[in-house]
Amino acid sequence: MIVLREAAYGLFGAWRLARFDASGLSFFDTSTDGFWKSFHAAAIVAPLYGILIYADLVFGRIGDADGLHFVMIRIITYVIGWVLFPLIMVEITRTMKREKQYLGFIVAYNWSAVIQYAVFTPIALFMAGDGQLASPIGFLGLGIMGYMLVFTWFVARSALAITGGTAAMVVVTDVVLTMLLNIVSEGLIQRSGAVMGS
């Protein structure tokens, strides 16, 4: 029950932030306990991530990789993704002298991820079947991705109480880490396919 109430408050706060309403921050538990509970967002998002994995399997977007290896690599990537950015932000917030805002930012960032996945997953599924960035679905997907970047920027600026430029650097850090993680993941998937084909 406590976890459900925490999730309800967290998601409502994230919804407020998604509307660029900084008052959403007041709904988060920014204590150490609230920090750890915010990672329950990963469990809420997991089914949506699982749907995306399934879509890749259905549309044959795994190359020559074995299905089981593909799923395992994607799951490991998912777990690392939820841990890597918060770890990197420990040092970044220390450098910015925003250590006191760290817990609140990660709490807001984690719960906001649920909103982002809920918005992006349907578009990603359509894009998986369409496969054309120049199509209406592709343009919509690009628009949603742009919105999510601005959403993350707003969360960083509001929760860390930093300038827009500094918040943009936080977003760039998040994007770069995600890209690097995906590159490593894709490399492992391709290597798996090469091993299976040999």
Steps between C-alpha positions, in 0.01 A plus 500: 500500500783739588669424169174556312450836668862592424448406136176697479665813636807446285302456180277797574807715565656375176179579311514855634861530387404362159272802472798719594353574840783513755252457786510131413823480700301545821340157454828309519654342807856632480627310803745214470208259534312683225810484282515121516123465460515708182678209333169315516437703186727251322257220590205704373677572171631144456186365326516783244867424439408135464247593230773684309726195523218281373441740211866472401465122497177507298632743240831315473714786625750274674713412198660159526499504879343221699167610649590399854834680488329807355246510783766445768720779363202737482401422859854555627515827304172608659626438853832676437316794347307559821819494708763668282357853473431537876856386573650749255281778641652454845825651376333752271282643777805515725684699234200733463473530880148360486552199722199592715276494193632166374242275666209717390624511143541124467157443657344740247706353215398142582127567530508717190639203307165324545319784325760503222475127437119514504505771233778359285421125500194516269690721254802267514275204418356677196849600390618140539242392245529804275877543511494831310618815677358708215147364558240679716564247777874565471452876527271452798764279661766766451265758651437279804874446545553876485231549763664244728833681477332827597312316776826364643657846468213651699531234771875564532464878507217492754619222732866607507423874497752565223512715190352387170845460348621280783180296481567450130839351587328256735270395216798460265666278761186287522476469121868416455487231769188351339665499158818339631301236684299424185818479291647247742172310507475487120862389481432211736190404302693501171783301656244251626365465149850452358576229753172322425565518127853365520 
